[in-house]
Amino acid sequence: MHRNKASSKRGRCVVRLMPATAILATALLASACAIYPDVDELEQLRQREQAKPFYDELLALQYQQLASTEADYRGNTEAARFYATKGNMAAEGKEVAPESPTDVPGQQEAHVRLVAYKDNELDIVAPALLARAQGAYDCWVEESRQGRNELELSVCREGFEQAAASLDRELPPARLGEQPPDYTLFFGANSIELPDNARAVVDDIAAAVEGGQVTGVRIAGHSDRIGDGQANLRLSSERARSVLAALEAAGVQRQIMRTEAFGETELLVETPDEVAEARNRRVEIYLER
């Protein structure tokens, strides 16, 4: 990797041929040559020898690309340092979790999918795909945090969705015995208030029912393990009913819907008692066709 020093100080002018990856595609929108201070963590990551093409090394490369984009093309040294640190952790074989989702529609579901892929050991079965999915997802989250435009957001989001579509095909058949939910809505702590993305989900389902594509709707409520088990069962029931009420208000006939409540008995993410976990506070919606 060749770098042209702009001066003897800690700055540089970088001209780099960018690989055609989803993570770096946004960089093509920016200037190809700018002077920014060095990021020590990124230099450390760049100088590491990538010994084996396994998941940890591949994930480290994804974070190197993301950190390079933030440092060399955006001048965001804070973000570059953050993602380079994640890359160094991956290169050392440490567990590196995807970023927490923002309120941007689809990110919570994407986070859940990433966790499920790791649980299904796709870091062994399809390491390149999973590394690409996590890198693109974190890119998507970073673009959202920075408030960047829809074009820049879409590059990272589409990179995740393309990798995720391939990963879905790699899931072992033994894990697909039960139909996955068509939609999942995630709720706040001790709350039955519908999340921001619920309106779009309700409208999609109502349109599918009206068009004759859906004949029944199953709505399953869940909770995390904070609080009493019976209270959580009631809370999960109320969450399911709040979704049913929204669907009914949108024109879905009540007689084709049914609700179920599972409380804290079917966790999406296993946790000890009294541990809050946002991914367990959910309503899963299954469509019958």
Secondary structure, 3 states (H helix, E strand, C coil): CCCEECCCCCEEECCCCCCCCHHHHHHHHCCCCCEEECCHHHHHHHHCCCCCCCHHHHHHHHHHHHHHHHHHHCCCHHHHHHHHHHHHHHHCCCCCCCCCCCCCCCHHHHHHHHHHHHHCCHHHHCHHHHHHHHHHHHHHHHHHHCCCCHHHHHHHHHHHHHHHHHHHHHCCHHHHCCCCCCEEEECCCCCCCCCCCHHHHHHHHHHHHHCCCCCEEEEEECCCCCCCHHHHHHHHHHHHHHHHHHHHHCCCCHHHEEEEECCCCCCCCCCCCCCCCHHHCEEEEEEEC
